[in-house]
């Protein structure tokens, strides 16, 4: 399956839908950054544990969406490939939770940058796996 199965209009519509979903994730973080910059320092933005928690939620949400799409799809999906996909996403969920607990227990700038990287990685996967979900749903 590839994006070539979508017309340009379908790709734009899917991207718009994914951006709308992501907006509900981004708004709280834009507010977090704004408030932290207003009342604290830029370091407080890095040390906020919410980045890791949000990454965990995003990874869990996209894993659930793809799982539902695979379950309802009539497309042939390799059990090994899907198992590998699920294991990788679950590992990212666990790593995000570990970063969150680390930031609560003993926050460091290094761990802060790691959790922000995980948040941006989760954001990329939100769009990447969102398109995958749409492709699977198209084969229902």
Residue pairs with C-beta under 8 A, 6 or more apart in sequence:
1 75
1 135
1 136
1 139
2 135
3 11
3 131
3 135
5 135
5 138
6 14
6 134
6 135
6 138
14 130
14 131
14 134
15 127
17 130
18 126
18 127
18 130
18 131
21 126
21 130
22 123
22 126
22 127
25 54
25 58
25 123
25 126
28 50
28 54
29 50
29 51
29 54
29 119
32 45
32 48
32 50
33 45
36 42
36 44
36 45
36 48
37 45
43 109
46 109
46 112
46 113
46 116
47 103
47 107
47 109
47 112
48 103
48 112
49 100
49 103
49 104
49 107
49 115
51 103
51 112
51 115
51 116
51 118
51 119
52 96
52 97
52 99
52 100
52 102
52 103
52 115
52 118
52 119
53 96
53 100
54 119
54 122
55 92
55 96
55 99
55 115
55 118
55 119
55 121
55 122
56 93
56 96
56 97
56 100
58 119
58 122
58 123
58 125
58 126
59 89
59 92
59 93
59 96
59 122
59 125
60 93
61 126
62 89
62 122
62 125
62 126
62 129
62 130
62 133
63 86
63 89
63 90
63 93
63 129
65 129
65 130
65 133
66 85
66 89
66 129
66 132
66 133
66 136
67 86
68 133
69 132
69 133
69 136
69 137
70 77
70 82
70 136
72 136
72 137
72 140
73 136
73 137
73 139
73 140
74 139
74 140
75 136
75 139
77 136
89 125
92 118
92 121
92 122
92 125
95 118
96 115
96 118
96 122
99 111
99 114
99 115
99 118
100 115
102 111
103 111
103 112
103 115
